[in-house]
Amino acid sequence: MVVKNKTSQRRDDWLPDVERADIPIYLAVAEAIAADIQDGRLRGGDHLPTQRTLAKRLNLDVTTVARGYSEAARRGLVEARVGAGTFVRRSSPQPTRVGRQFDLADRSMNQPPDVADPDVLTAIADSFHVVSESMPSVLRYQPLGGSMRDRAAAIRWLSNRGIDAGPEAVYVTAGAHVALGAIVAKIGSPDDVIGCDQITYSGIKEVASTLRRRLMGLPGDAHGMLPAALDRAARENRVRVVYLNPTLRNPTVETMPIQRRSEIVQVARKHGIAIIEDDAYGMLPTAGPPPFAALAPEITFYVTTLAKCLAPGLRIAYLVAPRDQRASGVLSALRAVSVMASPVCATLATHWIESGLADAVLASVRSSTRARQRLLKRYLPADIVQTDEHAFHAWIRLEKPWTRAHLVDWMRGYALGVVASDRFCVDIEAPEALRVCLGGAASLQETELAIQALWGALQTEPNAI
């Protein structure tokens, strides 16, 4: 049983036994914390030595200690308090030894931070009553593309992005991947090439590969895809479709300015190019350029998802299609792929939008994202980080001797989702860079420990860790 102190006690005298040959040293640090809590040598509220202090006393690298503290935090044994240090939790769980089943959640997915506001969490829990009140209709098949009420909620949500669409052009789908798959399957001919950024969202690569559609990576600059490159590809390479993720692009976090969007629209209209606009992150900024769906609705297939701005478990996306014969083809593909979106998820999403809860959740996600971005800015030098305060991901450019493969392997198990650049590249050699997701950690404290570990690693020779 862990004895709890009423006040925090500095434990600069604490010296863990890390002389275990069967496990890495960082795990030995976490194991020592677990053992000393269990034996009463560490108590709830104890203030552990700083990472630098402990590293010096143990003759270890700071990053090794940081990784050990992070592992202890992941097990719920300690907590990092921003600006204060690392403390033994006052209600630590029963310590577990190495070899236990680790969390199976895929932290490489780019996901928003969990809602932290207790009032909003209570409102979310209360919102599930709408599902029980909608029985048994939510257990039945629903109209293809969503009920009129669900479409009306979608239209209301889309109006936040300046999109004016009627219910006949709006479809409720079971997530953005389903919508993108239906669009790619049905627009253009199988021989048409789909243009995209040379560093682009990995999901569109997976969709195109599955449907045997060819992607062509087009060069860009800090403002996004170059209009001249799209024009040349249309003339020389039969590009008749272009995929764009223009706001907080995944993974490189650029937002395409209005002037560049207008130039892309001009080229697309000139060559009859259909635009697939993946606006997964469009709701996160409080202001920004209008989407392509507002600039050129007659040629744009627009997709936005609630998974990136509200919660991944709410598998609902909204698709807006041009009002022509192409829309019927996309609708038939939706039927073939998923028949319908989950009525349970659609009912919840509609209730959240109608009641204003979606706005409250979005505000909480924005607030948590800004807090995590401040931590990233505090620890990592600006010259290697490409990001935006509204994004919960960042693009990290590595410097020698670190390589992307080495750092991805080293960061495995941390609360940062770290993905090598290879996954995102089309028609270019992968640079030494990583996408880091800040949203996967359960808390701001866990995020800070992981960022500290990344910062420490980048200051150290790989073979010294």
C-alpha positions in Angstrom: 0.0 0.0 0.0 1.3 3.4 -1.0 1.5 6.0 1.9 0.4 9.4 0.8 2.1 12.6 2.0 0.0 15.7 2.5 2.7 17.9 1.1 5.3 17.4 -1.7 8.8 16.4 -0.5 11.9 16.9 -2.6 13.7 13.7 -3.1 17.0 14.8 -4.5 18.5 11.9 -2.5 16.6 9.3 -4.5 19.0 7.1 -6.4 17.4 4.2 -8.4 19.1 0.8 -8.8 19.5 0.5 -12.6 22.1 -2.3 -12.6 19.9 -4.7 -14.6 21.4 -6.3 -17.6 18.2 -7.9 -19.0 16.4 -4.6 -19.9 17.3 -1.2 -21.4 18.4 1.3 -18.8 15.5 3.7 -19.4 13.1 0.8 -18.5 15.2 0.1 -15.4 14.6 3.7 -14.3 10.9 3.2 -14.7 11.1 -0.2 -12.9 13.0 1.3 -10.0 10.3 4.0 -9.6 7.6 1.2 -9.6 9.5 -0.9 -7.1 10.2 2.0 -4.7 6.6 3.1 -4.7 5.5 -0.5 -3.9 8.1 -0.7 -1.1 7.2 2.7 0.3 10.6 4.3 -0.4 8.7 6.7 -2.7 5.4 8.2 -1.6 2.6 10.1 -3.3 3.6 13.7 -3.9 7.4 13.1 -3.7 9.3 15.4 -6.0 11.8 13.4 -8.0 15.2 14.7 -9.0 15.4 16.7 -12.2 16.4 14.7 -15.2 19.7 16.4 -15.5 20.5 15.9 -11.8 19.6 12.2 -11.8 21.5 11.7 -15.1 24.7 13.2 -13.6 24.4 11.1 -10.4 23.9 7.9 -12.4 26.5 8.8 -15.1 23.8 8.5 -17.8 22.6 10.6 -20.7 19.8 13.0 -19.9 17.7 11.5 -22.7 17.9 8.1 -21.0 16.5 9.5 -17.8 13.8 11.5 -19.7 12.8 8.3 -21.4 12.6 6.5 -18.1 10.4 9.2 -16.5 8.2 9.2 -19.6 7.7 5.4 -19.3 6.8 5.8 -15.6 4.3 8.5 -16.6 2.8 6.3 -19.2 2.2 3.7 -16.6 0.5 6.3 -14.4 3.2 6.2 -11.7 4.4 9.8 -11.9 3.2 13.1 -13.4 5.0 16.0 -14.9 3.8 19.4 -13.9 4.6 22.1 -16.4 7.4 24.3 -15.1 7.6 22.4 -11.7 9.1 19.0 -12.4 8.1 15.3 -12.0 6.2 14.0 -9.0 5.0 10.6 -7.8 1.3 10.5 -8.2 -0.7 10.6 -5.0 -2.9 7.8 -6.3 -0.5 5.7 -8.2 -1.9 2.5 -9.7 -0.5 -0.8 -8.7 3.0 -0.8 -10.4 3.4 -3.2 -13.3 6.6 -4.8 -14.4 8.1 -4.9 -17.9 6.4 -7.5 -20.0 2.9 -6.4 -19.4 0.5 -5.8 -22.3 1.2 -2.3 -23.7 -1.5 0.1 -24.9 -2.6 -1.1 -28.3 -3.8 2.4 -29.5 -2.0 3.4 -32.7 -0.3 6.7 -31.7 1.0 7.1 -35.3 -2.5 8.2 -36.2 -2.9 12.0 -36.4 -5.6 12.6 -33.8 -6.9 15.6 -31.8 -6.2 15.9 -28.1 -8.9 14.5 -25.8 -11.4 16.9 -24.5 -10.1 18.2 -21.1 -12.9 20.5 -20.0 -14.9 18.6 -17.3 -18.1 20.5 -18.2 -17.8 19.5 -21.8 -17.0 15.9 -20.9 -20.2 15.8 -18.8 -22.2 17.2 -21.7 -20.7 14.6 -24.0 -21.7 11.8 -21.6 -25.2 13.3 -21.3 -25.5 13.5 -25.0 -25.7 9.7 -25.4 -29.3 9.8 -24.2 -30.3 10.9 -27.7 -29.3 7.4 -29.0 -31.6 5.6 -26.5 -34.4 8.0 -27.2 -34.0 7.3 -30.9 -34.6 3.5 -30.5 -35.3 1.5 -32.6 -34.8 3.7 -35.6 -31.0 4.0 -35.1 -30.8 0.2 -35.4 -32.4 0.3 -38.9 -31.0 1.0 -42.4 -30.9 4.7 -43.1 -31.3 6.6 -46.4 -28.1 6.6 -48.6 -26.2 9.8 -47.8 -28.0 10.4 -44.5 -31.4 11.5 -43.3 -32.7 15.0 -44.1 -32.1 15.9 -40.5 -28.5 14.7 -40.6 -27.9 16.6 -43.9 -29.4 19.7 -42.4 -27.0 19.4 -39.5 -24.1 18.9 -42.0 -25.2 22.0 -43.9 -25.2 24.0 -40.6 -21.7 22.7 -39.8 -20.4 23.4 -43.3 -21.6 27.0 -43.1 -18.8 27.6 -40.6 -16.4 27.2 -43.6 -18.4 29.5 -45.9 -19.9 26.6 -47.9 -23.4 27.2 -49.2 -24.8 23.8 -50.3 -28.3 22.3 -50.5 -29.3 18.9 -49.1 -29.2 17.3 -52.5 -25.4 18.0 -52.7 -24.5 17.0 -49.2 -23.8 13.4 -48.1 -23.2 11.9 -44.7 -20.5 9.2 -44.8 -18.8 6.7 -42.5 -15.6 8.8 -42.3 -13.3 10.6 -44.7 -11.7 7.5 -46.1 -15.0 6.2 -47.3 -15.8 9.5 -49.0 -12.3 9.8 -50.6 -12.6 6.2 -51.8 -15.9 6.8 -53.4 -14.7 10.0 -55.2 -11.5 8.5 -56.5 -13.4 5.4 -57.7 -15.8 7.4 -59.8 -14.4 10.6 -61.1 -12.4 10.7 -64.3 -11.5 7.6 -66.2 -9.2 4.8 -64.9 -6.4 6.2 -67.2 -6.6 9.7 -65.8 -3.7 10.7 -63.5 -4.5 12.2 -60.1 -2.2 15.1 -59.2 -1.2 15.7 -55.6 1.6 17.3 -53.6 4.9 15.5 -53.5 4.6 15.3 -49.8 0.9 14.4 -49.1 -1.5 12.7 -46.8 -0.7 9.0 -46.7 -4.4 8.1 -46.8 -4.8 9.2 -50.4 -1.8 7.0 -51.3 -3.6 4.0 -49.8 -6.9 4.8 -51.5 -5.3 5.3 -54.9 -3.2 2.1 -54.6 -6.3 0.1 -53.6 -8.3 1.4 -56.5 -5.3 1.1 -58.9 -5.3 4.8 -59.7 -2.0 6.5 -60.5 -0.9 9.5 -58.3 1.6 12.0 -59.7 3.5 14.2 -57.2 3.6 17.8 -58.3 6.2 20.3 -56.9 5.3 23.2 -54.6 6.7 25.9 -52.4 5.8 27.4 -49.0 2.3 28.3 -50.3 1.5 24.8 -51.7 1.3 23.3 -55.1 2.6 25.4 -57.9 -0.1 26.3 -60.5 2.5 26.1 -63.3 3.3 22.5 -62.3 -0.4 21.6 -62.4 -0.8 23.3 -65.8 2.2 21.4 -67.2 0.9 18.1 -65.7 -2.5 18.6 -67.3 -1.0 19.2 -70.7 1.7 16.5 -70.7 0.6 13.8 -68.3 -3.2 13.6 -68.5 -3.8 14.9 -65.0 -7.6 15.4 -64.8 -8.0 15.2 -61.1 -6.1 16.9 -58.3 -6.1 16.0 -54.6 -5.4 18.9 -52.2 -5.3 19.2 -48.4 -4.9 22.9 -48.4 -5.5 23.9 -44.8 -2.9 22.7 -42.2 -1.7 20.1 -44.7 -0.9 16.7 -43.4 2.0 16.3 -42.8 3.8 19.5 -43.6 1.3 21.9 -41.9 1.2 24.6 -44.6 -2.0 26.5 -45.3 -2.4 27.6 -49.0 -3.2 31.3 -49.2 -6.2 32.7 -51.1 -4.1 33.9 -54.0 -2.6 30.5 -54.6 -6.1 28.8 -54.3 -7.4 31.2 -56.9 -4.6 30.4 -59.3 -5.1 26.7 -58.9 -8.8 27.2 -59.6 -7.9 29.0 -62.9 -5.8 26.2 -64.0 -8.4 23.6 -63.1 -11.1 25.3 -65.0 -8.9 25.8 -68.0 -8.2 22.0 -68.3 -11.4 20.6 -66.9 -9.7 19.3 -63.8 -11.8 18.1 -60.9 -10.6 19.1 -57.4 -10.7 16.7 -54.5 -10.5 19.0 -51.4 -9.7 17.2 -48.2 -10.5 19.8 -45.5 -9.9 17.5 -42.5 -8.3 20.3 -40.5 -10.3 23.3 -41.9 -12.3 23.8 -38.7 -9.3 24.1 -36.4 -8.1 27.7 -37.3 -10.4 30.4 -36.1 -9.9 32.3 -39.4 -8.4 31.5 -42.8 -8.8 31.4 -46.5 -12.0 30.0 -48.0 -12.1 26.4 -49.1 -12.1 25.5 -52.8 -15.7 24.4 -52.4 -16.6 28.0 -51.8 -14.4 29.3 -54.6 -15.2 26.7 -57.3 -18.2 24.6 -56.2 -18.9 23.4 -59.7 -15.5 21.4 -59.9 -14.8 20.6 -56.3 -15.5 17.4 -54.4 -15.2 18.5 -50.8 -14.7 16.3 -47.8 -14.5 17.3 -44.1 -14.5 15.0 -41.1 -15.5 15.2 -37.5 -12.7 12.8 -36.5 -10.0 15.5 -36.8 -11.7 18.5 -35.2 -13.9 16.7 -32.6 -13.2 13.1 -31.9 -11.8 10.1 -33.9 -14.5 7.8 -32.5 -17.2 9.9 -34.1 -16.8 8.3 -37.5 -18.7 10.8 -39.5 -17.6 12.9 -42.5 -19.5 15.2 -44.8 -19.1 15.1 -48.6 -20.2 18.0 -50.9 -20.4 17.1 -54.6 -20.9 19.3 -57.7 -24.5 19.2 -59.0 -23.9 17.1 -62.1 -23.8 13.5 -63.3 -20.6 12.8 -61.4 -22.4 13.1 -58.1 -24.6 10.1 -59.0 -21.5 8.0 -59.6 -20.0 8.9 -56.3 -23.3 8.1 -54.6 -23.3 4.6 -56.2 -19.8 4.1 -54.9 -20.8 5.1 -51.4 -23.5 2.5 -51.6 -21.0 -0.2 -52.7 -18.4 0.7 -50.1 -20.4 1.3 -46.9 -24.2 1.4 -47.6 -24.6 4.0 -44.9 -22.9 5.8 -42.1 -23.5 4.4 -38.6 -26.9 5.8 -37.5 -25.6 5.9 -33.9 -22.7 8.1 -34.9 -24.8 10.2 -37.2 -27.4 10.7 -34.5 -24.8 11.8 -32.0 -23.1 14.1 -34.5 -26.4 15.8 -35.4 -27.3 16.3 -31.8 -23.9 17.8 -31.0 -24.2 20.3 -33.9 -27.9 21.2 -33.2 -27.2 21.7 -29.4 -24.0 23.6 -29.8 -22.0 20.8 -28.1 -19.9 20.4 -31.3 -18.8 24.1 -30.9 -17.8 23.5 -27.3 -15.8 20.3 -28.2 -14.1 22.2 -31.0 -13.2 25.0 -28.6 -11.7 22.5 -26.1 -9.7 20.8 -28.9 -8.4 24.2 -30.0 -7.4 25.2 -26.5 -5.6 21.9 -25.8 -3.8 22.1 -29.2 -2.5 25.6 -28.5 -1.2 24.4 -25.1 0.7 21.5 -26.7 2.1 23.8 -29.4 3.4 26.1 -26.7 5.3 23.1 -25.2 6.7 22.2 -28.6 7.9 25.8 -29.1 9.5 25.9 -25.7 11.7 22.8 -26.2 12.4 22.5 -30.0 14.4 25.1 -32.0 12.2 26.9 -34.5 14.6 26.2 -37.4 13.8 22.5 -37.5 10.1 22.7 -36.8 7.4 23.5 -39.3 4.0 23.8 -37.7 1.1 26.1 -36.8 -0.5 27.0 -33.5 -3.9 25.6 -34.7 -2.4 22.2 -35.7 -1.9 19.2 -33.5 0.9 17.9 -35.8 4.3 19.2 -36.7 6.9 18.5 -39.4 10.4 18.0 -37.9 13.5 18.3 -40.2 16.4 16.2 -38.8 20.0 17.1 -38.7 22.9 14.7 -38.9 23.8 12.3 -37.5 20.1 11.4 -36.8 18.1 9.6 -39.5 14.3 9.3 -39.6 14.4 5.5 -39.2 16.7 5.7 -36.1 14.6 8.4 -34.4 11.2 6.7 -35.2 12.6 3.5 -33.6 14.0 5.4 -30.6 10.7 7.2 -29.9 8.6 4.1 -30.1 6.3 3.8 -27.1 6.3 7.5 -26.4 3.2 9.6 -26.3 4.2 11.4 -29.5 3.0 9.7 -32.7 6.2 9.8 -34.8 6.0 8.8 -38.5 8.9 8.9 -41.0 8.6 11.0 -44.1 8.6 7.9 -46.4 4.9 7.3 -45.8 3.9 10.7 -47.3 6.1 11.0 -50.4 5.0 10.7 -54.0 7.6 10.8 -56.8 10.4 12.3 -54.7 13.1 10.9 -52.4 12.0 11.0 -48.8 13.8 13.7 -46.8 15.2 13.2 -43.3 12.0 14.4 -41.6 9.2 13.2 -39.4 5.6 14.0 -38.7 4.9 14.3 -35.0 1.4 14.1 -33.6 0.8 16.1 -30.4 -2.7 14.9 -29.9 -2.2 11.3 -28.9 -0.9 11.9 -25.4 -3.5 11.5 -22.6 -2.5 14.7 -20.9 -0.4 17.9 -21.2 2.0 16.5 -18.7 2.6 13.3 -20.7 3.0 15.5 -23.8 5.7 17.5 -22.1 7.7 14.4 -21.0 7.6 13.1 -24.6 8.7 16.4 -26.1 11.5 16.6 -23.6 12.6 13.1 -24.6 12.6 14.1 -28.3 14.5 17.3 -27.5 17.1 15.4 -25.5 17.5 12.9 -28.3 18.1 15.5 -30.9 21.0 16.9 -28.8 22.7 13.6 -28.5 24.6 11.2 -30.8 22.3 8.3 -31.7 24.8 5.7 -30.5 25.1 7.4 -27.1 21.5 6.6 -26.2 
